[in-house]
């Protein structure tokens, strides 16, 4: 079994459940409140760990109670937190989330300590020659920092996954894209990178920019994997949604874990799609991540 190195954000999710998400200028009442450890990086790390992966987390939190709770939660999931830096005098990242009765959500993030991650001080951990090491990135720390770390992996025998969520604010450099083995994005993030068009064509354009493989997640329409000129479609699994928060992170973390186990990209895509479907049947982000056993049972059930 290889190792999954997750480099990115660690937040506390502050969630209000409402019947309908308010319109601009509108106030709604009667919602229920819950808080869960979150952040795209931490969510993806927990997803990979709960699926059975050997995971190490790299990121920053503040020296406050929220940050300590996030670290404790990562440790509870069996994740190596030696790479998590505690920044003095800075608040930990938070995400304010509203979830409606249909399970849809809107999110606003105050990154805090996440934006203080220093790429120049990151040292790539040594890997055994027999390991299938995976480095997993997102976009909740500054894109400049993320690209610098991806470029730092150049020449290493490590598979690089980049989940471009939230959407890139500027086009990544060709040097970065050429090092990315799998770029994972949803339709909004895809169009932010490439422009308007159909999913297949836009993903093929990204491959022409140098990315080796592109995965586009498309909600109820499943996902597609583009490798060179080849396009593979993974159908969605039918479930009744309760809370969609963290589904994309679940997908990325489980996909990284599956690759670290040496399975094919297509099988990893199927496992990740099943895991994401399972995650939206439960509340919260990290609390909804399924185990490998749950994923396999779901797949065997023919769902």
N, C-alpha and C positions, 0 to 999 in steps of 0.2 A: 504493500500500500504506500502510495506517495503522500506528499504533504501539500496542503493548501495554504498559501500565504495570502492573507487578506490585508490590503493596504487601503485605508480610507476612514470613513466617518463613524463616530460613536455618538449617539444622541439619546435623549430621553423623549419618548413620544407622549404628548399630552393630548388625549383623545376625548372628544365630545361626540356622543351618539345622538343624532337628531332625526326627526321624521323626514325633514327636507332641508337640504343645504340652503342657507339664506342667500337671497339676491343681494346685489350691491346696495348698501345702505339699510338693509333689512335686519331686524333682530328677531331671533327665534328663541323660544324658551321651552323648558320641559326636557332638556337633554340630560343624559347620564354621562358622568365623567369617569375615566380610568386613565392610569398612566402605566406605560410599559417601556422597558429599555428598548432602544431602536437605533436608527442611523443605518444607512444603506450598507456601510462596511460591516458593522457589527451584526446586522441582520443576516447578511450573506455568510458571515463566519459561523453564526449559530446554525444556519440551515445546513451548511456543510458538516458541522460537527454532529448535529443530531442525526444526520444520515449515516454517521459512522466514520467520518473523515478525521484525519489528524491535522489540526488547524492551528495556525499562529496568527494573532491579530497585531497590526501595527497602526497606531493612530494617536490622537491626543484627547485628553479630557481636562477639565478644570479641577482645582482643588476644592470641590464642593461636594455636598451629599449626593447630588445627582450623578456626578462622575464616579464616585465610589460605588454607588449602586450598579452602575453600568459595568464596571470592572468585576464586581462580585458576580454579576449575572453571567459574564463571559467565562469566568473561572468555573462556575457551577456547570456550564455546558461542556467543560473539559477542554477549553481553549487556552493555549499558551498566551499569556498577556505580558510577557517580558518586553514586548515591543510597544506597549502602550505607555505613552509619556504623560505625566501629570504636570500641568502648567499652573504655576502659582499666580493667584490674583486674577484669574480669568474664569468666566462661567463656562460650564460644559454646554455642548450643543443641545438644543431642544428643537422638537418639531411639534407645531400646533396643528392638530388634525381634526377635521369634522367628517363623520361618516353618516350617511343617510340610511333610510330604511331599506334601500335596495343594495346596500353594501358599497356604494360608490363613495369617493372621498375627495376632499381638497386638503392641501398641505402647505404650510408656511414654515420655513426653517430659519432659526437663528443659529448660525454655525459655531459661534464662540471659539473654544479651544481648537476645534477641527481645522480652522484656517491657519493655525500656527505649526502645523506639521512641517518639519524641515527636511526636505529631500536630500540636502547635502550631508546630513548626519545619519541617513539610513544606510545600513550595511547589509548586503545580501547574505543571508545565512548559508552556511555550507550545506551542500546536499550530497547524499550518497549517490554514486554513479548508477545504482540500481533503482533509485526512486523516480517516480513520475511526478515531478514537482510542478505545481500550478501557482501562478501569481495572479490574483484577482483584484481588479481596480474598479472604481466607480467615479462619479463626478461631484461628490459632495465636499471635497476639499478642492482648493484652487486647481484649475486645469493645468496651469503652468507647473505646479508641483507634481501632479499625476504624470504629465508627459516626461518630466525630468526623471522620475523614478522608472517609468517604462523604458526610457532610453538607457538607464543605468543597468538594466537587465540584458542589454545587447551583448551577444557573444556567450550568454549563459544557456545551458541546456534546460531552460525552464519555459513551460508553455504559458503564454500571456493572454489573459482574458480581460477585456475592457468593456464594462457596462457603462455606456455613455448616458447615464441618468444621474441628475437632471441633464437636459439637453446641452450640448456644447455651445458656448457663446461665441466661439471662434473656431475656424477650421483647424483641426490638428495638423501638425507638421507631417510631411511625408516620411521623415525619419522615424517619427513615432508610429505611424500607421504601418509601416513596413515590418515593425517588430511585433505587431499584434496578431496572434494566432486566431483568436475569436473576438470579434466585436459584436456585442449584444445590445440591441436597442429596441424600443417600441416604434410604432409608426410616427409619432410626433418627433421623437429624437432622430429618426432616420431622415425625415424631411428637413429638420433643422440642419443636418449635416450636408445633405445633397441637393435638396430642393423638391419641387413637386414632380409627381409621376407615380407609376404603379410600383408596388413593393419589390417585385422581382427585379425590375430595371434599375431601381435606385440601389438595391443591394449589390447588383452586378457592378454598378459604377464604383461603389466602395471597394470592391475587390480590385477594380482597375487602378485604384489609388494606391494599392499595395497591401491592403488587408488580406490575410490568407483565407479567412472564412468569416461570413456575416450571418448572424442569427437575428431575425426580426420576430418579436413577439406581437401577436395580433388579437389578443383577447379571445373572444368566442370563435374566431376564425383560425385559432391554432397558432402555429409558428412555422417559419420557413428557415432553412439552412442553405446558404449559397456558398459553394466552394468552387472557385474559378467560374466555369460556365455551367456548372451543374446546380440545379435547384431541387431541394427535397422538402416536401410538405409534411408537417406533423399535425394531425387533426387535434382539436381541443377535446378535453374530457368534459362531459356534461355533469355539472353539480349545481346545487342551489347555493348561491353566495350569501354569506353572512357579513363578511368584512374583507374587502380586497386589499387592505393595508399590508404591505410586505410581500404580496404575491410575486412581484417581479424579482424581489431580492431572494425569495425562496427558490425561484427558477434558477437564478445565477449561481447561488451557493450549491445547489444540488447538481447542477451541470458541472461545476468545477470539481465537486467530490467524485462524480462518476468518471470524469476524465482521469482523475488521480488514481482511480482503481483500474485503469487501463482498458476501459470499454471503448467501443467505437463512438464517434460523434453522434451518429443517428440514435444509438441506444441511450446515450447520455441525454440527448434531446427528449426522448420519450420519458425517461425517468424524471427529468426536470419538469416537463409539462404535467405529469401526474402529480408531482409534489406540489406544484403551484396550485393545481385544482384542489387538492386536499387542503391547502393552507387557507383558501378563501371560505372554507366551511366552518372556520373557527375565528374567534376574535383575537385582535392583537397581531403584532408582527412576529417577534421571536417566539411568543407563546404558541403560535399556530404552525410552526415548522414541524413537518412529520419526520418520523424515524424511517430508516431503511426498510424495516419490517412492515410498517404501514404503507409505504410506497409499493412494495412488492405485492402485498395483499390487495391493494387497490387495483393494480395492473392485472392480477390474476382473476379478479372479480369480473373483468371484462367491461369496466366502467368506461 
